[in-house]
Amino acid sequence: MKASITFPELQNIIAESAKQPITFAFVDDKTVHVSATLSLGFIKKTVEVNLRVIDLTGSNLLVGYSGGFGIETLVGTALNVFKEKIPAGLIDNRGNGQLMIHLGQIDQVKGVFEKIDVRDISVLNEGIQVEGKLK
């Protein structure tokens, strides 16, 4: 079984829950380009990062991130800025360019993992595709 969500749908879900506009774009079948503008006092900084699917175990998604010089600091800053807008424990910064995202903590996604044994997540030109088997 395969299910997908378009980038605009995903952007809307995140914008509604985190109150932060974010954009996604296709890079390759395992990588998505993510862009968000952060307001840090008087400074606005656009953070751009490529997220690559490394592993999916249950509802825990391990992704690698890259984006050039200083991206580790920018990702840490972005997570601190969003910490009040993101459910506690949703994202663990593992360091060394890796994040663990606990997808089962997202209300809109939790039911999927309860009914489907998700085997793979891939990036399509227009969105994200999940492949799995009914439990």
Steps between C-alpha positions, in 0.01 A plus 500: 500500500623848413372834625630846430468857619580796278748765604223768522293275730802435723591870502144586611504244783829635632395864458180434697663309786834685526371840387803518271503500121729238352563380146606163360653411164613174336875428483508122443307189604629519860568873537276804540610865511343690792493878537365717783555859606573553868447826686778541752424834661570766240662252264321275252702202382394251236614150591534257212589139555485171313344216700591147391313190619753270667285247685142435606441278804139481607385861514850638559657665197874563499597776258831655413524870430745706301510857386848639508710686752334559838195287431544308828468829693207619289309174546559516876379862506192413291410215736531737798284765329232241418517305830180662631323435168614138456371224731758408763710204398399513133852573372828388657813668368754218491786727394732420212233611253227259615149545640265234635139593427240311702218501245263310730469815713336698218121480538438498123749213453457291816204301360698399192765327710235328713341335194788470255844345531688778319798359309633795300473873454607651170497843345305562180508806275175623655516365856579216738397136447463240774503131420375239740281202579177484701550351847 
